[in-house]
Amino acid sequence: MRKFIFCITVCFVFNTLHAQTISGIIYDSKTKETIPGVVVYLNGTTIITTSDKDGKFNLVVGNNINTNLVFSHLSYEPLIVEKPFDHITKAFYLSEKVSTLAEARVVADRYSRAAKMKVFKEQFLGTSVAGKACVIVNEEDITLKYDYEINSLIAHSSQPIIVENKYLAYRIFFDLHSFCVQYSDKTLDIDEATKILFFGTSSFVDLSPYNIMYAKRREETYLRSCQNFWKNFTSRSLEQANFRIYNRYRQIEQDPYFLISPVAFQNRVTLIPDTDLHNKHNSVVGETILGVVGVVYKSQIRSEIVFLTHTLSIDEFGNPDAIDKLMYFGDMGTQRLGDLLPSNFVYVPK
């Protein structure tokens, strides 16, 4: 059975060449009082701060970023602001969390917590060297449930999941919004999975910024990443970066199929209409596919990118804005949280 792996991990970056500040005051939406101690961060980056005693915050970041601004506090519902650089309002309001006591029910479950946790870790952290080196610090905060009506493993956590990536030397705080592995039958066998989905927001802390060993590992991880692919795609330097792209089984150049144009510190990628770009994929059902591109890295690592949109914008670090309109298969499709670098990671060629 072919697996449809649809993994959304939100990644965004900043432009240090055009520094500016995102600032504001955070209020309780009901009492209108200011809220201190709110964690404010750009999703997927190391850019983070906390509101002061007067509810004020300041983030020094770059210009024209493909990112969301996230507000997180244990007593309030998270607030996610899209396109924060276009957000004129400087006042932000959080709603207090409402705790409800769920009715306790005893349900027979053929799968132990250990078995469900094993699947969760494999699909959340990944099974690569980096994924296996990750440790979840607060496993007890994660609730795991197998829904026998829809044959799905579901996970959620009321607290940010804290992950120590011992291979890349990052501490990651991940607010899990949804996690689901759906199967064709009542099983935990990953070969029977028909859909794998997780979504959330994250912030990174660099645990070893000056260590040569970790720097080399991060470089190797970056060079095969989606970020590096898109950065070189828009600069038309795929060959120099050891990437090749294919239409079906035929190697192609970008220009006959894609128009790349600079727009506001980014590059817009547009699929040229009426080409022969392949638009079918056996693992994608119920979506209108506009194009499928095969990707090969160093002649051995293979991936596929499925386009569900005609246009997308790529920032200078290689992060697309339309992340929900791109689907990855193969090597890129199996990358998980353990394989991710901060979106503001800067690669400097030797």
Secondary structure as GFF3:
##gff-version 3
##sequence-region A 1 350
A	DSSP	three_ten_helix	16	18	.	.	.	ID=ss1
A	DSSP	beta_strand	20	28	.	.	.	ID=ss2
A	DSSP	beta_strand	39	42	.	.	.	ID=ss3
A	DSSP	beta_strand	48	50	.	.	.	ID=ss4
A	DSSP	beta_strand	56	61	.	.	.	ID=ss5
A	DSSP	beta_strand	68	73	.	.	.	ID=ss6
A	DSSP	beta_strand	76	82	.	.	.	ID=ss7
A	DSSP	three_ten_helix	84	86	.	.	.	ID=ss8
A	DSSP	beta_strand	91	94	.	.	.	ID=ss9
A	DSSP	alpha_helix	113	125	.	.	.	ID=ss10
A	DSSP	alpha_helix	129	132	.	.	.	ID=ss11
A	DSSP	beta_strand	134	136	.	.	.	ID=ss12
A	DSSP	three_ten_helix	139	141	.	.	.	ID=ss13
A	DSSP	beta_strand	142	147	.	.	.	ID=ss14
A	DSSP	beta_strand	152	157	.	.	.	ID=ss15
A	DSSP	beta_strand	161	165	.	.	.	ID=ss16
A	DSSP	beta_strand	170	183	.	.	.	ID=ss17
A	DSSP	three_ten_helix	190	192	.	.	.	ID=ss18
A	DSSP	beta_strand	193	206	.	.	.	ID=ss19
A	DSSP	alpha_helix	212	223	.	.	.	ID=ss20
A	DSSP	alpha_helix	226	234	.	.	.	ID=ss21
A	DSSP	beta_strand	243	247	.	.	.	ID=ss22
A	DSSP	beta_strand	250	252	.	.	.	ID=ss23
A	DSSP	beta_strand	258	263	.	.	.	ID=ss24
A	DSSP	beta_strand	266	271	.	.	.	ID=ss25
A	DSSP	beta_strand	291	297	.	.	.	ID=ss26
A	DSSP	beta_strand	301	307	.	.	.	ID=ss27
A	DSSP	beta_strand	311	314	.	.	.	ID=ss28
A	DSSP	three_ten_helix	323	325	.	.	.	ID=ss29
A	DSSP	beta_strand	326	330	.	.	.	ID=ss30
A	DSSP	alpha_helix	331	334	.	.	.	ID=ss31
A	DSSP	three_ten_helix	337	339	.	.	.	ID=ss32
###
